[in-house]
């Protein structure tokens, strides 16, 4: 059963080492993300899933202990998705940011696993997978990573698109009020055109269970790739076969 969910942005700029001189500009968002993870910990889940958008190589399940790196953004920083043996695959950027948040908040509340998903994904598939994950343990929590459009300005990675502001406003209202009907009504094709790397992740939170997610989200483009603490619950910030099946089928 789903007992808690938090929706956070996933630009690598959240990480001070990546943001560099711009790090102070993200202080408020970073603190809010720490608080959101604290909400998850306070729910005392038996299993935490970190869900985020991913390109094809990073889609599917990522076990506890999987590593992620910010080397692609010019920073020799590596993080681990909970404690465990390194996995064969590296975490995609969104899950790497999620793993970083868990490390910074000293997550020890329960086992954690990751799930990388593709954009766009049909609404029905989003809901189906979310329900399967929620049934994977007695008390399941979701840390959902995702961003809005990348087309808000002429300098944005997706250039300017006059539809972006309205899409982001609709998404923010739906997430902020836990309006599952509005969340499902987000246009999947438009989200893809606007490079909104969050719609499919957000759709995983649409379940039969009523809850109020902790939402920390605003449009935030990721920096271009370069070629070459707070306590948790008690200190702030198992999966069943059904959960394994849901993770395998989600990509």
NORGI-V150408 format. One record per residue. N is the residue number from 1. RES is the residue in one letter. SS is DSSP state (helix for helix, strand for strand, loop for the rest). PSI is psi in degrees with one decimal (999 if undefined). NEAR is the number of other ideal C-beta (glycine too) atoms within 10 Angstrom. Layout:
BEGIN
N	RES	SS	PSI	NEAR
N	RES	SS	PSI	NEAR
END
This chain:
BEGIN
1	X	loop	137.6	15
2	X	strand	124.9	26
3	X	strand	-17.2	18
4	X	strand	150.5	22
5	X	strand	142.9	29
6	X	strand	136.1	27
7	X	strand	118.6	25
8	X	strand	152.6	28
9	X	loop	161.6	25
10	X	loop	30.9	29
11	X	loop	137.3	23
12	X	helix	-18.3	23
13	X	helix	-15.0	22
14	X	helix	-28.3	22
15	X	loop	118.1	22
16	X	helix	-37.9	16
17	X	helix	-31.7	14
18	X	helix	-41.5	22
19	X	helix	-28.4	20
20	X	helix	-126.4	12
21	X	helix	-18.7	6
22	X	helix	1.5	11
23	X	helix	-41.5	15
24	X	helix	-27.0	10
25	X	helix	-20.5	11
26	X	helix	6.2	19
27	X	helix	-45.5	11
28	X	helix	-43.8	11
29	X	helix	-39.7	18
30	X	helix	-45.3	22
31	X	helix	-39.1	12
32	X	helix	-36.5	17
33	X	helix	-41.4	29
34	X	helix	-42.7	20
35	X	helix	-38.6	16
36	X	helix	-40.0	24
37	X	helix	-35.3	29
38	X	helix	-36.0	21
39	X	helix	-42.3	19
40	X	helix	-44.7	27
41	X	helix	-38.3	27
42	X	helix	-22.9	17
43	X	loop	-9.0	21
44	X	loop	60.5	14
45	X	loop	160.3	24
46	X	loop	-20.8	17
47	X	strand	134.3	21
48	X	strand	131.4	29
49	X	strand	130.2	29
50	X	strand	119.9	31
51	X	strand	135.8	31
52	X	strand	161.0	31
53	X	strand	149.8	25
54	X	loop	147.3	26
55	X	loop	170.7	12
56	X	helix	-46.0	10
57	X	helix	-24.3	10
58	X	helix	5.9	23
59	X	loop	153.9	17
60	X	strand	-171.6	18
61	X	strand	147.7	21
62	X	strand	118.7	27
63	X	loop	163.6	19
64	X	loop	136.7	17
65	X	loop	-11.8	15
66	X	loop	142.8	26
67	X	strand	151.3	18
68	X	strand	155.6	24
69	X	strand	148.6	15
70	X	loop	17.1	19
71	X	helix	-33.0	14
72	X	helix	-14.7	15
73	X	helix	17.1	20
74	X	loop	14.0	17
75	X	loop	122.3	17
76	X	loop	63.2	8
77	X	loop	128.8	17
78	X	strand	143.1	16
79	X	strand	163.0	21
80	X	strand	139.7	21
81	X	loop	81.9	28
82	X	loop	-178.8	20
83	X	loop	133.8	11
84	X	loop	179.2	15
85	X	loop	142.8	10
86	X	loop	144.8	13
87	X	loop	169.3	17
88	X	loop	-35.9	6
89	X	loop	146.9	16
90	X	loop	148.9	19
91	X	loop	143.6	27
92	X	loop	163.5	24
93	X	helix	-41.8	26
94	X	helix	-42.4	31
95	X	helix	-27.1	28
96	X	helix	-41.5	31
97	X	helix	-40.3	27
98	X	helix	-43.5	29
99	X	helix	-38.3	27
100	X	helix	-42.7	25
101	X	helix	-42.3	25
102	X	helix	-38.2	24
103	X	helix	-43.9	15
104	X	helix	-27.5	19
105	X	loop	7.2	24
106	X	loop	52.3	16
107	X	loop	121.7	26
108	X	loop	8.7	16
109	X	loop	-34.3	24
110	X	loop	171.4	20
111	X	strand	151.3	17
112	X	strand	140.3	27
113	X	strand	158.5	25
114	X	strand	158.8	31
115	X	strand	113.7	26
116	X	strand	131.7	28
117	X	strand	157.9	25
118	X	loop	158.3	15
119	X	loop	140.1	18
120	X	loop	162.5	17
121	X	loop	138.8	21
122	X	loop	144.1	11
123	X	helix	-44.8	17
124	X	helix	-35.9	10
125	X	helix	-37.7	15
126	X	helix	-49.4	24
127	X	helix	-44.7	18
128	X	helix	-47.9	16
129	X	helix	-40.2	23
130	X	helix	-41.3	28
131	X	helix	-37.5	17
132	X	helix	-40.9	19
133	X	helix	-40.4	26
134	X	helix	-26.1	26
135	X	loop	4.2	16
136	X	loop	-18.0	23
137	X	loop	167.2	23
138	X	loop	-37.7	12
139	X	loop	106.4	16
140	X	strand	137.9	27
141	X	strand	148.7	27
142	X	strand	129.8	27
143	X	strand	105.6	27
144	X	strand	116.7	28
145	X	strand	134.3	33
146	X	loop	152.9	26
147	X	loop	161.2	26
148	X	loop	-152.0	29
149	X	loop	156.0	25
150	X	loop	34.8	21
151	X	loop	37.9	24
152	X	loop	-23.1	21
153	X	loop	170.0	13
154	X	loop	-25.7	7
155	X	loop	1.2	8
156	X	loop	153.8	17
157	X	loop	-30.8	12
158	X	loop	11.7	16
159	X	loop	-178.0	13
160	X	loop	135.5	11
161	X	loop	122.2	18
162	X	loop	-3.8	8
163	X	loop	-13.3	13
164	X	helix	-44.9	24
165	X	helix	-43.2	14
166	X	helix	-39.0	11
167	X	helix	-47.1	23
168	X	helix	-40.2	21
169	X	helix	-41.3	12
170	X	helix	-43.9	18
171	X	helix	-42.6	25
172	X	helix	-41.4	15
173	X	helix	-44.0	12
174	X	helix	-43.4	20
175	X	helix	-42.5	23
176	X	helix	-26.3	13
177	X	loop	5.7	13
178	X	loop	39.2	17
179	X	loop	94.1	14
180	X	helix	-32.0	16
181	X	helix	-45.6	8
182	X	helix	-36.1	14
183	X	helix	-42.5	21
184	X	helix	-22.3	17
185	X	loop	-7.2	11
186	X	loop	129.6	20
187	X	loop	113.3	15
188	X	helix	-37.0	18
189	X	helix	-40.3	8
190	X	helix	-42.4	18
191	X	helix	-40.7	22
192	X	helix	-42.8	15
193	X	helix	-32.9	17
194	X	loop	4.7	23
195	X	loop	39.0	19
196	X	loop	100.5	29
197	X	loop	60.0	27
198	X	loop	-22.7	28
199	X	helix	-45.5	27
200	X	helix	-37.1	28
201	X	helix	-47.1	28
202	X	helix	-35.5	28
203	X	helix	-22.8	28
204	X	loop	-15.8	30
205	X	loop	-2.8	26
206	X	loop	99.7	18
207	X	loop	173.8	19
208	X	loop	-22.2	11
209	X	loop	139.0	13
210	X	loop	133.2	8
211	X	loop	163.1	15
212	X	loop	106.4	11
213	X	loop	150.7	21
214	X	strand	117.7	21
215	X	strand	123.3	21
216	X	strand	94.8	21
217	X	loop	137.1	26
218	X	loop	154.3	14
219	X	loop	130.9	23
220	X	loop	105.7	17
221	X	loop	146.7	20
222	X	loop	153.0	20
223	X	loop	157.9	15
224	X	loop	141.5	9
225	X	loop	147.1	12
226	X	loop	140.3	10
227	X	loop	-67.4	6
228	X	loop	999	6
229	X	loop	136.4	11
230	X	loop	152.0	15
231	X	loop	159.2	14
232	X	loop	-165.8	20
233	X	loop	113.2	19
234	X	loop	-41.7	10
235	X	loop	118.1	15
236	X	loop	-159.9	19
237	X	loop	999	26
238	X	loop	114.2	10
239	X	loop	138.9	20
240	X	loop	169.2	15
241	X	helix	-32.9	8
242	X	helix	-38.1	15
243	X	helix	-40.4	22
244	X	helix	-41.0	14
245	X	helix	-42.9	13
246	X	helix	-42.0	24
247	X	helix	-40.5	25
248	X	helix	-35.2	11
249	X	helix	-6.0	13
250	X	loop	-25.6	24
251	X	loop	999	16
END
